Amino acid sequence: MCTHSPKCPTADSPDREAAVVVVGHPEQGWSLLCNAVVLFEDTGELLPDGRTVAPHRPLVAAA
């Protein structure tokens, strides 16, 4: 799906969330990335093969 340079990380890469947003629907809470990953605002993901990735927000350091 990625046709620009530099290439976006693949859907199987650990840094897949760094891919370019090609369709964004913030009012609905999701974006389609260049690598065909659907990224949800709660940081959950739907991968192109149908697998899901649970939300994984970074933990906030206790003060």
PASEBA-1860 file (N, C-alpha, C; in nm, 3 decimals):
! residues 63
1> MCTHSPKC> 0.082/-0.119/0.000/0.000/0.000/0.000/0.087/0.126/0.000 ~ 0.206/0.118/0.055/0.294/0.234/0.068/0.365/0.261/-0.064 ~ 0.344/0.379/-0.118/0.407/0.415/-0.246/0.499/0.535/-0.235 ~ 0.516/0.588/-0.115/0.602/0.706/-0.100/0.738/0.666/-0.043 ~ 0.827/0.764/-0.037/0.961/0.738/0.012/0.988/0.832/0.129 ~ 1.045/0.786/0.236/1.083/0.649/0.267/0.959/0.564/0.293 ~ 0.976/0.435/0.277/0.866/0.340/0.295/0.822/0.338/0.442 ~ 0.693/0.319/0.461/0.638/0.305/0.596/0.670/0.167/0.651
9> PTADSPDR> 0.673/0.154/0.784/0.693/0.021/0.842/0.577/-0.071/0.804 ~ 0.605/-0.198/0.789/0.501/-0.293/0.754/0.407/-0.315/0.873 ~ 0.296/-0.380/0.847/0.199/-0.408/0.952/0.254/-0.503/1.057 ~ 0.358/-0.580/1.023/0.419/-0.674/1.117/0.535/-0.613/1.196 ~ 0.573/-0.492/1.163/0.685/-0.427/1.231/0.644/-0.376/1.368 ~ 0.735/-0.378/1.463/0.703/-0.325/1.596/0.666/-0.176/1.593 ~ 0.719/-0.103/1.495/0.690/0.041/1.485/0.582/0.071/1.381 ~ 0.488/-0.023/1.359/0.384/-0.009/1.257/0.300/0.117/1.274
17> EAAVVVVG> 0.288/0.170/1.396/0.208/0.291/1.420/0.272/0.416/1.363 ~ 0.397/0.408/1.318/0.466/0.523/1.260/0.430/0.544/1.113 ~ 0.348/0.455/1.056/0.309/0.469/0.916/0.222/0.593/0.898 ~ 0.218/0.642/0.776/0.143/0.763/0.741/-0.007/0.734/0.743 ~ -0.084/0.829/0.797/-0.230/0.819/0.795/-0.279/0.850/0.655 ~ -0.356/0.757/0.596/-0.411/0.781/0.462/-0.559/0.818/0.468 ~ -0.629/0.773/0.571/-0.768/0.812/0.594/-0.785/0.832/0.743 ~ -0.827/0.951/0.781/-0.846/0.978/0.923/-0.990/1.013/0.954
25> HPEQGWSL> -1.044/0.952/1.055/-1.179/0.982/1.102/-1.176/1.004/1.253 ~ -1.116/1.115/1.297/-1.105/1.139/1.441/-1.242/1.149/1.509 ~ -1.343/1.192/1.435/-1.477/1.201/1.494/-1.534/1.063/1.524 ~ -1.482/0.960/1.457/-1.524/0.823/1.482/-1.420/0.745/1.563 ~ -1.303/0.806/1.583/-1.202/0.745/1.668/-1.109/0.646/1.601 ~ -1.090/0.656/1.468/-0.999/0.563/1.401/-0.931/0.629/1.282 ~ -0.819/0.568/1.243/-0.744/0.611/1.125/-0.691/0.488/1.053 ~ -0.688/0.496/0.921/-0.628/0.391/0.839/-0.487/0.435/0.803
33> LCNAVVLF> -0.391/0.352/0.836/-0.252/0.384/0.807/-0.211/0.328/0.672 ~ -0.104/0.379/0.619/-0.052/0.339/0.489/-0.023/0.190/0.479 ~ 0.007/0.128/0.591/0.038/-0.016/0.593/-0.086/-0.102/0.616 ~ -0.204/-0.043/0.599/-0.335/-0.111/0.610/-0.374/-0.146/0.754 ~ -0.308/-0.088/0.851/-0.346/-0.105/0.991/-0.452/-0.001/1.024 ~ -0.558/-0.042/1.094/-0.656/0.052/1.146/-0.617/0.080/1.290 ~ -0.589/0.206/1.318/-0.544/0.250/1.450/-0.659/0.323/1.518 ~ -0.696/0.278/1.637/-0.805/0.339/1.712/-0.751/0.438/1.813
41> EDTGELLP> -0.833/0.536/1.850/-0.786/0.641/1.940/-0.750/0.589/2.078 ~ -0.800/0.472/2.117/-0.761/0.415/2.246/-0.631/0.337/2.235 ~ -0.564/0.344/2.121/-0.437/0.281/2.084/-0.450/0.133/2.052 ~ -0.572/0.082/2.042/-0.592/-0.053/1.991/-0.571/-0.052/1.840 ~ -0.548/-0.169/1.783/-0.521/-0.179/1.640/-0.591/-0.299/1.580 ~ -0.628/-0.286/1.455/-0.678/-0.397/1.375/-0.579/-0.415/1.261 ~ -0.515/-0.532/1.257/-0.414/-0.560/1.156/-0.480/-0.610/1.028 ~ -0.412/-0.598/0.914/-0.471/-0.638/0.786/-0.516/-0.783/0.780
49> DGRTVAPH> -0.454/-0.871/0.858/-0.492/-1.012/0.855/-0.605/-1.045/0.951 ~ -0.661/-0.943/1.017/-0.773/-0.962/1.107/-0.737/-0.974/1.253 ~ -0.608/-0.987/1.284/-0.566/-0.992/1.425/-0.589/-0.857/1.489 ~ -0.607/-0.858/1.620/-0.623/-0.734/1.694/-0.506/-0.715/1.790 ~ -0.479/-0.591/1.821/-0.378/-0.555/1.921/-0.452/-0.475/2.026 ~ -0.446/-0.521/2.149/-0.515/-0.453/2.259/-0.459/-0.312/2.280 ~ -0.541/-0.221/2.331/-0.491/-0.086/2.362/-0.366/-0.095/2.449 ~ -0.272/-0.009/2.419/-0.144/-0.013/2.491/-0.091/0.127/2.515
57> RPLVAAA> -0.171/0.204/2.585/-0.128/0.341/2.618/-0.007/0.334/2.710 ~ 0.085/0.428/2.691/0.203/0.429/2.779/0.161/0.463/2.922 ~ 0.229/0.400/3.017/0.201/0.430/3.156/0.258/0.566/3.192 ~ 0.184/0.639/3.272/0.229/0.770/3.318/0.312/0.747/3.444 ~ 0.429/0.809/3.448/0.517/0.794/3.564/0.454/0.861/3.685 ~ 0.459/0.794/3.797/0.406/0.852/3.922/0.500/0.960/3.969 ~ 0.441/1.068/4.015/0.523/1.181/4.063/0.563/1.163/4.206
END
